[in-house]
Amino acid sequence: MDNQKPIDAFDPLAEPMWREAHLTRPEFSETLHARLRAAVPIVTPIGPQAKRISRRKFHGNLSNWAIATAAAIALLIGSALLWHTPGQHPGEMIVQTNPIEPARPPADDLDATATLVESTASGLGQWMETTVVDSQWAGLNHDAKTAMETVTGPLPCDLSVVIAATDLTE
Amino acid sequence: MQTLPHSSPSNEDLAARAQHGCMPSFEELLRRFQVPLLHFLRRAGPEYDAEDVLQETFLRAYSRLNRYRPQWRFSTWLFTIARRTSINYHRRPQPAADDDLMRRVVSPTAGPEQYLVDAESRQYLWSAAARILREEELTALWLHYVEAMPVAEIAAVLDRSSVAVKTMMFRARKKLLPLVGDLEPEGRSARPARPAAAFHG
């Protein structure tokens, strides 16, 4: 740390201010140092350890949040899939995927639930493919064509034909 | 005061080591900054409070050591904590720049008693500054004149822009300049020689 006297020939305050402060500068105190050294580890945990603890806690919470978020998304998408499958009434869909069956032992119920989860997952993938992905690409295709028309519109006819012939949507 | 026998590591190196659990490094920082911080904390507050504030400052610095970044100057970071700790500790209202008060302070008719009291305390200018200036102005002048801190670092301590700090210091100097003319009593008229070596922190 720099404790050099500030050198400023154009500031008449520099030297008197520094000189006054220097006259009242305290001396180093071992007693005070011992007090400070004793106070720091007693009251607070060591900084780096506290840092490590908070990191573990943070990562633990992060994984819990990730699992909860993934489960919520899966539920939402599954619900959306059941309600928005075209040509089928949600009730019929439910009946078809969950037929009323006679009471079974608990093990069979678990198998039925597993079957339902698998069918929902596969249906989810198909829904994503047909609805979300295709619509995105459809939007991109539309944007590309619009951009093409904007660029080629003012151009001379022969040049715009050459450019338009290049399929930019591939 | 004990010093490290070999090449002394920088404050930033010591802080980085302390972040990884090296207590002797933090202890060395306690040694290095005890005097400058204590001096800084006494600039405007009661002396009997300064040691308590100093302890609180180091406690906060240690508990927040994981937030320190080695690319910052450690002194700037520590003085920032010290200033905020002092403000919170005292919670005194910030005096507005009072021209009437300044005129009373610098008036030749103020009387010799007040001057003798301040001269006895050897802090005439700084005592006057504490009465006249706002806390920010006082802190800026202290960090500049006593700690030789660059304007950019003073701005970081005060959480202000460099331009604002320069303006602040210009106005503060303007308020104190009349005091310099009244400062020279008998026996103090000769300008003292510059110290041969800088005092240590």
Contacts between the chains, C-beta under 8 A, distances in Angstrom:
chain1	res1	chain2	res2	distance
A	1	B	11	6.4
A	1	B	32	6.7
A	1	B	33	7.5
A	1	B	36	6.7
A	1	B	75	4.9
A	1	B	147	7.6
A	1	B	201	5.0
A	2	B	147	7.6
A	2	B	148	5.0
A	2	B	149	8.0
A	2	B	198	7.8
A	3	B	36	7.2
A	3	B	147	7.1
A	3	B	148	6.8
A	3	B	198	4.7
A	3	B	199	5.6
A	3	B	200	6.7
A	3	B	201	5.4
A	4	B	148	5.4
A	4	B	198	4.8
A	5	B	148	7.4
A	5	B	194	6.6
A	5	B	195	6.7
A	5	B	198	6.9
A	6	B	144	6.6
A	6	B	145	5.7
A	6	B	148	4.9
A	11	B	173	7.0
A	12	B	177	6.8
A	12	B	180	5.4
A	13	B	125	7.6
A	13	B	141	7.9
A	13	B	145	7.2
A	13	B	173	5.6
A	13	B	176	6.0
A	13	B	177	6.6
A	13	B	180	6.1
A	14	B	145	6.1
A	15	B	191	7.1
A	16	B	125	5.9
A	16	B	180	6.0
A	16	B	183	6.2
A	17	B	125	5.7
A	17	B	126	7.2
A	17	B	141	6.8
A	17	B	145	4.2
A	17	B	146	7.5
A	18	B	145	5.1
A	18	B	146	6.4
A	19	B	192	6.3
A	20	B	122	6.4
A	20	B	123	5.7
A	20	B	124	6.9
A	20	B	125	5.3
A	20	B	126	5.7
A	21	B	39	7.1
A	21	B	126	6.6
A	21	B	142	7.4
A	21	B	145	6.8
A	21	B	146	4.4
A	22	B	146	8.0
A	22	B	195	7.4
A	22	B	199	6.6
A	23	B	122	4.8
A	24	B	39	7.5
A	24	B	42	7.7
A	24	B	121	7.9
A	24	B	122	5.7
A	24	B	123	5.7
A	24	B	126	7.9
A	25	B	35	6.8
A	25	B	39	5.4
A	25	B	199	6.3
A	26	B	35	5.8
A	26	B	38	5.3
A	26	B	39	5.8
A	26	B	42	7.4
A	27	B	35	7.3
A	28	B	1	4.4
A	28	B	31	7.4
A	28	B	34	6.1
A	28	B	35	5.4
A	29	B	34	7.2
A	32	B	34	6.3
A	32	B	38	7.6
A	32	B	51	6.2
A	32	B	54	7.7
A	33	B	30	6.2
A	33	B	31	6.3
A	33	B	34	6.0
A	35	B	51	7.8
A	35	B	55	6.9
A	36	B	30	5.3
A	36	B	34	7.0
A	36	B	54	7.1
A	36	B	55	5.8
A	36	B	58	5.5
A	37	B	27	5.9
A	37	B	30	6.2
A	39	B	55	5.3
A	39	B	58	7.4
A	39	B	59	6.5
A	40	B	26	7.3
A	40	B	30	7.7
A	40	B	58	6.0
A	40	B	59	6.1
A	40	B	62	5.0
A	41	B	23	7.5
A	43	B	59	5.9
A	44	B	59	6.1
A	44	B	62	6.2
A	44	B	63	4.5
A	45	B	63	7.9
A	46	B	21	6.3
A	46	B	23	7.6
A	46	B	62	7.9
A	47	B	18	7.3
A	47	B	19	6.8
A	47	B	62	5.4
A	47	B	63	6.1
A	47	B	64	7.3
A	47	B	65	3.7
A	47	B	66	5.5
A	48	B	18	7.8
A	48	B	19	5.6
A	48	B	20	5.7
A	48	B	21	4.5
A	48	B	65	7.2
A	48	B	66	6.7
A	49	B	21	7.0
A	50	B	63	7.3
A	50	B	66	7.1
A	51	B	19	7.7
A	51	B	66	4.0
